[in-house]
Amino acid sequence: MPTVHTGRVVTDWNPVLRSEFAKPYWQQLQTFVAGQRARHSVFPPDSEVFAALHLTPYAATRVVILGQDPYHGPGQAHGLCFSVREGVAIPPSLMNIHKELHTDLGLPIPQHGNLEAWAREGVLLLNTTLTVRAGQAASHHGHGWETFTDEVLRAVNEKHERVVFVLWGANARKKKHLIDLSRHAVIESAHPSPLSAHNGFFGSRPFSRTNDALVQAGRPPIDWTL
């Protein structure tokens, strides 16, 4: 990603992140991912790796939801954490997110798993690792993506207006040290995975709490409707 763009327009993330592209880790990372794509199926498709940055401009980012790595099943990952396109079976963690959305805000449980509407509302749906080998969770961890996505988080942290960071699960919560809590808000809980959702995710009301934090800072709330 020498530039962050959709093929039609360079996004406002490009000047924010441009310095990363000249660093040694970036070229090593791109070489690694290209080698993986040459030998294996890698998700998401190359054109969707940076979908979160394409759909949610830096200037518009009001909320960050942080995932770990993309879904590793065929047709699932499309560049937004926890999201799958319409027509793709809804993964268990996302089903639990939908249930909590209904419990928290009373919204109907969506019949699809596409979270692009949130991204367009200013919710940056960012994974800490942006690619994965098919069928092998965490297979691209430790090759440089985390360095890049930490810089994305630092850039959002530099915004003067309040941003709400939603950290679900131990891996996401490890990033809390990157956030200035005097300026921004953090909503954290257990992960929505079926293995942990009953240990603090259900009943955590992340959607209403996020909107409360935004409104308290004079910012418009998120329309969480899907």
Secondary structure as UniProt FT lines:
FT   HELIX           13..17
FT   HELIX           18..22
FT   HELIX           24..39
FT   STRAND          42..43
FT   HELIX           46..48
FT   TURN            49..50
FT   HELIX           51..55
FT   TURN            58..60
FT   STRAND          63..67
FT   TURN            74..76
FT   TURN            81..82
FT   TURN            86..87
FT   HELIX           92..105
FT   HELIX           116..120
FT   TURN            121..122
FT   STRAND          123..127
FT   STRAND          132..133
FT   TURN            134..135
FT   TURN            137..142
FT   HELIX           145..157
FT   STRAND          164..168
FT   HELIX           170..173
FT   HELIX           174..178
FT   TURN            181..183
FT   STRAND          185..189
FT   TURN            194..196
FT   HELIX           197..199
FT   TURN            200..203
FT   HELIX           206..216
FT   TURN            217..218
//
